[in-house]
Amino acid sequence: MSTLVLEMRAGELMVVNGASLRFRSRTRVELVAKARFLFGKQVMSPEGANTPSRRIYFALQCAYVGPEEEREAAMADAHRLVAEFQEATTSDMARQLLERSLALAEQDEWYQALRLVRHVMRHEATVLGLDVQTGLPMPVAGLAAAAAQAAMRPHLD
């Protein structure tokens, strides 16, 4: 059996099999059994699910690390939200990434699935003039800076 050794800093958050863990001191954790986990910066709060793509991410997150009894319903929500997003968007790239994300989730490839949705979240934020981290509208001064950064970023095909 393979193990995974993680170095965690004081104050970091990790969700393992639906349970939130906050580390009080720097520590090394060894996962010796199969576990569903996300690191704190990858975990979205319900309040953070404030745009269509962020709601998809949150649903997939719940299907992955949520309580066992809620995972099936969360996956059904993800399918519904992706279908709604795909119907509403004009972006072929977003449609393809979301389709691939659902396929990866169905194959138990959760990190890749969530990574693809994060790409869609960044795309959505750029198109709608939202802050990438929060999904909230950016102040007018921040829009010009975000547009300049987006222009310098490599294209996500």
N, C-alpha and C positions, 0 to 999 in steps of 0.2 A: 504494500500500500504506500502511495506517495503522500508526502506531507507538504504543507505550505507554511513557511516561516515568514511572519510579518513583523516589521519594526514599527511600533506605534509611538508617537510623541505624546507628551502630557497634554491633555485637553482634547485630543482627537476623538472622533466619534466613529463607531462602526456598528452596522446592523448585521447580526448573524442569526439566521433562521427566524427572523421576525423580532428579535430582541435587540434593543439599543444598548450599546456598551460605550461608556465614556471612560477614557484612560486617565487616571489621576497622575501617573508618572510615566516616564519613558519606559517602555517594556517591549519584550519580544514575545510574540504569541505564535504558537505552533498549532495549526489546524491539522488534526490527524484523521478526521473523518470528513466525508463530503458535507459541505455546508453552503448555504445560500447567503452571500454576504455582499455588502456595499460599504465603501468608505464614506465618511461624513460628507466630503465635498460632492459625492455622487448622489447623496440622499436629498430628495426634494420633499419639502413639507406640503401639506394639503393647500396651504395659502399660496405657495409658490406655483401651483398649477393654474396660472391665470391667463394662459393663451391656449389655443387649440393644440399646438405641438407639445406644450408643457403638460397639458392634461393627458396626452398620449404617453409621455414619459412617466408621469405619475402612475397611470394605470398599469403600465408594464412593470414599474418598480414594485407595485403592490402584488402583482402576479408573481414576481420573483421572490421578494423577501417578506411579503406580508404573511399574516397568519394562514396556516394551511387551509382553514375553512373558507377563507376569502379569496384565494388565488384563482379559482375557476371563474368567479364573477368578475374579478379584475381583468382577466384575460378577455372575457366577453366584452367588457367595457372598452378595452384597447382595440379590439376588432371593430366595434361600432364607431369609435372616435376616429380611427384611421380611415374608415369608409367615408365618414362625413368630411374629413380633411381632404381626402383625395377628390371628392366631388366638388369641393369649394375652391380648390387651388388651381392655378394655371401653370404651376411649376411641375414639369415632368420629372425633374431631379427629385423633388420632395416626394412625389408619388412613388417613384422607384425605391427610394431609400426607405420609405415607410413599409412598402410591400416586402422588401428584403428583411426589414427589422422584424416584422411579424413571423416570417418564415424562420428566422434565426431563433426567435423566442420559442416557437413550436419545436425546434430541434434542441432545446435546452442550452442554447448559446447566448446567454443573457447579457454578458458584457458587450459582445458585438452588437446585439440588438439595441441596447441602450445607447451605445456609442453612435449608431446611425441616427437615432432620434435626436441626440444632442446636435448632430450636424443640421438636422431640419430645424431645430430650435434656433441655432445661430442664423440660418438662412431667413427664417421667419422674422427674427429680430431685426435683421438688416433691412428686409423689405418693408417692414411696418414701422421702422424707426424706434424700436424698443431697446432698452438696455438688455444686453445679452445675459447678464447674470441674474436679473430679477424679472424680466419680461414686462417691466413697467415702461410707460412712455418716457423718452429721454427729453431733457430740457432742450430748447432750440439750439443753444450753443453746443450741446453735446452731439447733435445730429451731424454737423459738419465734420467733427472729429471722427465720428463713427464711420461716415462715408469714406473719409480718407483712409482709415484703417482697413475697411472692407476692400477698397481698391488695391491695397498693397498685399492682401492675403491671397494665397494661391486658390484657384477655382477648385471646387469639390466634386468633380465628376468622377 
